[in-house]
Amino acid sequence: MSILRVLVIDDEPAIHRFMGPALTANGYETLRADNGADGLALAATRQPDVIVLDLGLPDMDGKEVIRRLRTWSDVPVVVLSARDREIEKIEALDLGADDFVNKPFGMGELMARLRAALRHHIQSKGETPVLKIGEVEIDVPRHRVMRGGEEVKLTRKEFDLIAFLARHAGKVVTHRQILKEVWGPAHEHDTQYLRVYIGQLRAKLEADPANPALVITEPGVGYRTGD
């Protein structure tokens, strides 16, 4: 099995001193870039399996790195940033980032997010007719949803919504991304409409709708699926 390669783009030496050994100890090969230009060059020449990206870089905003990267690569990107404004996270995700972790952070959380981003990327390479979230199975061709071996009746839009979330399992998807893909561009800002449908899905699919484990809210940003 080949060693997975992680490119860390961050201008803080302390981050590299901390993350380099930790990533190596977890079986990853680590590449280092201290600015956006070097990061893009390494992404092109060394082809990392996943990128950890700071937004506050000395030569360009991290969101610009994502924008340029997405013109030629679909490599998973996990944003690592001290910026805690929701709009920053939403913009990064809408540009094509797969996830975000706030500084200060725990290495355990970052490793879990990296594994999830890599898992989603691998799964997206070959569309499977049956998607799974926990004990829920979504049979895409037959438009059937099973939970614990029993069929759950969903409306067409409920099915489209859970199928979209399942296709992006482990990835944070913004309200705008969901609304655009499931309902169309005219509904990109109908977040209250989306909350109603999320509530309906939870009522039908969650073991405890008041404490959801399948469809998890990222406050002010969007949703992610549980494992």
N, C-alpha and C positions, 0 to 999 in steps of 0.2 A: 504494500500500500504506500503510495507516494505521500510525502510530507506536505501538508497544506501550508501555503505561504500567506502571511499577513503583512500588508503594507500599512504602517502607521505614519500618518501625515499630521505632524504637530510641531509647533515651534518651541515647546517647553522641554528643555533637556531633562528635567526631573521626570516627566511622563515617560520618556524613552528609557531612562535608567530603571524606572519601576516596571514598565510593561515588557521590555525586552526579555529579561530573565523569566518573568512569569509566563509569557507566551512560549518561550523555549521549554520551560518545565512542563507545559501542557502539550508538547509535541508539535508546535508550530515553528516554521522558519519565519524569521522576522526581517522585514525591510524597513529602513528608516528614511523619512523625508522631513525636512525642517520648514518647507514652504510649499505652496501650491504648485509652482512650476516644476520643481523637482519631483513632487508627488505624481503629477501627470506623466512626466517622463518615465518614471519607474513603473507606473501602471502600464505604460505602452510597451516597455522593453522587457520587464520581468514578469508580467502577467500574473499578478497576485490572485489568490483565490477569494480574498476578502480584504476590504480596506476599512481601517479605523481613521476617521477624519475629524480634525478639529475645525470649527467654523472660523475662529479668530486667527487667521494666518497673516504673516507680515506682508506678503506681496499681493494677495487677493483674498476675497471672502471665500470661506469654504463652500458656500452655495454656488459660487462661480466654478469651483472645481467640479462639483457634481454636474452642473450644467454642461461643461465641456466634456466631462467623462462620458455622459450619457449619449453623446453624439456618436460614439463608436464602441462603447463597452457596456455590458449589463452586469459587471462584477458587483457583488453585494457590497453595500456601503453602510457602515454603522457610524453615525455621527456621535462624536464625543465632545461635549462643549459645556462651558460654564454659563452660556447664555440660557436663561430660564424662561424667556418670553415665549408664550405659546406660538405666536406668529412665526418666530424663527424656526421652530420645530416643524410647523405646518409647511412653510415654504421649502424647507430641506426635503421633507417627505414628498411633497408635490413635484419637486424637481427630479426625484428618483432615488432618494436615500431609502434604505430598507428599515432602519431603526435608529433610535437615538438613546444615548446614555448621558445623564447629567454629571458634570463634575461638581463636587468630589464624588468618586464612584468606588464601588467595591469590585475587586478583580473577579470574584465569583459571578456577579451580575453580568459583567462585561463578557466573560467567557460563555455564559448561557445565551446572551444575545448573539454572539458570533456563531455559536452552534446552530441557533435557530435560523439565522440569515443564510448560512451555508446549506442547511437542510432544505429551506424553501427554494433556494436557487437550483439545487439538484433536482428537486421534484418538478420544478417548472420546466425543465428541459424536455420532459416527456409527459404530456397531458395524460392523466389516468382517468378512465371512465368512472371510477368510484373513488370519491374523496372522503377523508375521515378527519373528524375532530373529536377526540376522546372516544366515546362509545357511539357517536353519531356517524352514520354512513350516508353519503350523498351520491346516489346513482344518477350521474348526469344524463346519459342517453335516455333513461327511462323516466326521468323526473320523479324519482322516488327518494324519500328520506326515511331511514330506519334508525331507531334509537333502542338499544338493548334488544334487538331482534324484532321489534314491533314497528310497523309503519306509522309515520306521523303525517297527518294531512296538513299540507301547507298550500297557501295561495301561490299563484304564479310569481308574484313579486317577492314573497317570502322565500320561495325556493331560489330565485335569482340572487337574492341577497345572501343567503347562507352559502350558496355555491361560490359566489364571488369571494366571500371571506375565507372559505376553505381553500380556494386556489391560492390565497395569499397567507396561508397558515403560518403563524409565528412572526408575521410582519405587521407593523403598524400601518394601517391605511387610514387616510384622513377622511373627514366627512365629505369633502369635495370630491375626492377620488371615488368614493362609493356612490354618491349621488350621480355623478357624471356617467359612470359605467352602468349602473343599474336602472336609473330613471332618465338619463339623458342630460345634455348640457344645460337645458332650460331649468333644471332643478338643482343646480350646483350649490345653491345657498339655502335649500329647504331643510335645514338641520333638524327642526322640530318634527318634520315629517319623517325623517330617518329615525329619530328617537322612538317614535310610535311603533315603527316596524321592528326595531331592535327589541322593544318591550314585548311585542307579540311573539317573536322568535324565542325569546327567553322563556316566556310562559309555556311554550310548546316543547322546548328542547332541554331546558336546564332542569337538573334534579332539584335545585333550590333557586328559583328565579330571583329571589332577593339577594342572593350571594352568587352571582354568575361565575361559572368556571369555564364555559365554552366561548362566550363572547364577552370580552373584557373591555371596559371603558378606559381610554386614555383621556383624562379630563381636558376638555377644550381642544382636543386634537382629532380624535377618531376612535378606532377600535382595533383590537388584536384578538386572535383566537388563542385559547388556552391549549395546552398539550393534550 
